[in-house]
Amino acid sequence: MKKRRGQAALFDGITFLLLASLSAAMIFGFVGTFGVQQDRVMRSAYVLNYMQSVVKASYYVDASTLTRVAEDVNSGNPVYGDLRSPTEGCRALSDYKGSFTVSDLLKRDLSEKTPEKLDDAFDGTPVMGVTAMHCALKELMKPFAFSGFSYGFDVLRSGLAVQTEAKPGSRPFRRLVTNEPAFLNSGVGQTGVCLSAQNPQISSDVLAVRVPFKVVYVDGSQEPPARELREYELALCIWTPQTAASP
């Protein structure tokens, strides 16, 4: 009987030590990773807040103040090279002095008969909406570009990206608002830049924000003119590319 009691006490002691060691390991493991997890959450919160602020800034940034944005770009850089054009690049935004924000031009670029497209034009009249956004994000997204991230911007309607279209004689990728080299030649389809970036060959981790964007289209061909409220979303995203893009 005493021998059995001793064995039971020994077994209980070993079990207690095992449970205590396991509990201590779990506690130390949680404490050791808590700081890392908290840092990741805080970084994500700060990043999302900055990205939302960038989109909001388009409502206030005067387009004419972006004329010198691309002057620090190497002319051989395929990502931003077209923004140096004096007639189609950032310098051409000097024509919109005083009263046109980036969002104003973007709305005008979208205010055309369906299917609407981002082509820096409004029914044949030059309106540099998508280029203004391209120039603005080139400057505002510098903290991410210089940190090795790629970024993209889409205008979405009913979940699909409004298509970009180049003017005759322009390279087709210049209307895409992104600094991802992989999209320069291949472009993107109706999914847009942000969804296309989720391709494993581009990146497996894409962080995006979306904000509502409403545009009033006036059909002057009718009497009285018919008004249509179009509801869009502006999508801004960043990701870590497989091959870092040049800022």
N, C-alpha and C positions, 0 to 999 in steps of 0.2 A: 504493500500500500504506500509506504514512504517513497519507494522507488518510482511508482507511478506519479505521485505528487511532484517529485523532482523533475520528471520528464515533462509534465504538464507546465510547470513553472518555467522550465527552460524554453519550451515551445512558445509560451505566451511572451516571454522576454524577446525571443527572436522575431516574433510577429510584430511586437510593438516597435522594435528597432527598425524593422523593414518599413512599417507604415510611417514612422517618424522621418526616416531618410527620404522616402518617396514624397512626403508632404513638403519637406525642406527643399527638395530638388524642384518641385513644382513652383514653390514660392519664389525661389531664386531665379528660376527660368522666367517667370512672369515679370519680376522686377527688372531683370536684365534686358528684356525686350520691350518693356513698357515705354522707356525713353525713345527707342527707335520708332515704335508705332505712333507715339504721340507726335514725334517730329514729322513723320510722314503725313499725319492728319493735318497738322498745322501748315505744313508746306502746301498741301493740296488746297486748304482753305485760302491761304494767301494767293496762290496761283489763280484760283477761280475768281477771287475778288479782283485781281489785276485784270484778268481777261474780260470780266464784265465791265470794268471801268474803261477798257480800251474801246469796247463796242459803244458805250455811252459817249465817249469822247467824239465819236463821229458826228454827233448831233451839234457839237459846239466848235469844232475845228474849222476855221475858215480855209476853204480849199486853196485860196491864193497864197497862203502862207507855206504851202508845200512845194513851192517851185524849186527850191534848192536841195530837196531831200536826196536826190540821186547824184549830186555832184561828187560825193565821196565814193562812188561806186566805180570800180575798175571796169573800163569799157569792155574787157574781155570776159566779165562775169556773165554767164548765161542766164542766171536767175534774175538779175535786175538790169541787164544791159539795155533793154528797150526803154526803160524809164528815163534814160538819158536823152532820148530823142527830143529835139527842140519843138517838134510839131505834134507829137503824140505822147510824149513823156510828161514828167512832172513839171517841167518848165512851161508847158502849154497851159497849166492851170492859172497862170497870171491873168488870163482873160476873165476870171470869175472873181474879181476883187470886190470885197466889202460886204456882200450880202448872201453868198452861197456857201453853205457848209458842205462837208463831205456827204452827209446823209441827204441833203437837198439834191445834189447831183445824182446820187444813187437812185433816189425816188424818180427823178425825171428820166433816168436811163431805163427804168422799169415801166414807165407810164406810156406804153404803146400797145398797139393792137396785139392780141394773142396770135401765135405764141410769143410772149415777151422774151427778150433775150438781153444779155449784158454785152453790149457792143459799142459803148461810148457814143451812142446816138439816140435821138428821139425822133422817130419817123423821118429819118434822113438828115436831121439837123444834129451837128456835133454837140454832144453833152457828155463830158468825160466823167461819168459816174464810177465805173469800175476802176478806171485808172486812178481817180482821186482816192478810192479806198486802198488801192494797191500802194500808192505813195504814202498814205497815212500809216498803214500797217507796217510798211518797211521801216518807218521811224519808231512807231510805238511798240513794236515787237522786238526791238533790238535786245532787251534783256534776255529774251529766250534765244534769239538767233546766235548771239555771242556765247551763250551757254551750251550750244550744240544741239538745240532743238530745231525741229522744222515746224512750220505753222501753215495753216490753210484757212480760207474763208469761203463760205458758200452763202448764197441766197436761196432759201428753200420755199417751195410752195407745194402744199399737199404731200409733204415728205420727199419730194423730188427736187433736185437742184436746178435752178434756172440756168439754162445753157449759156455758155460764153461763146462769143463769135468774133472772129478777127475781121478787121477791115481788109479790103482787097490790098494785097501787097504786104500785109503784116504777117508776122509769124503767128501761127495759131495759138501758141502757148501764152502769149503776152497778156491775154485777158484773164488767165487763171491767177487768182490772188494766192500765191504760195511761194515759199522759198525752197520747196522740195525738188531737187534736180531730177528725180525719177519721173516727175510729171511733165517735164518740159517738152519731150517729144511725143510721149504716148497720150498725154492729156487725161481727162477723166470723162466718164459717161454721165448718165442721169443721176447716179448716186452722189456725185459731188466729190470734192477734195477730201473732206473729213471722213466720209465712209470709205473711200478708196484707200485712205491711209492705213486702214485696219488690215490690209493685205499683209500676210506674214513676211513677204519680201520687202515691205516698206517698214512696218512696225507692228508690234503686238500690243502696244499700250498707247491709246489715244485718249487725251483729255479734251472735252469739248464743252462749250456753253452755247445756249441758244436764247435769243431774245425776240419778242414779237416785233414786226415791222409792217406797218400798214401804209398802203399807197392808194391814192384816189386816181382812177383813170376816167377821163372825160372823153366821151365819143362825140366829137363835133360834127360828125356826118349826119346826126339825127337832129330833129327840131321838135321840142327843145333838146339841147345836148343832154345825153344820158350819162349819169355818173355811176361808177362801179367802185366799190371798196374792195380792194384786193388785200388779202392777209398773207404776209410772208413771215419767214423766220430768218434772222441772221445767225449763222453758225460760225463760230471761231474755235479752232482746235489747235492743239500742239501735240507733238509726239517726239520720241527719241528715234531718229532714223537709223537704219542699218549702216548708212554712210553719212557722216555729218555734212550738212549743207554749209556753204560759205555764207557768212553774214553780209 
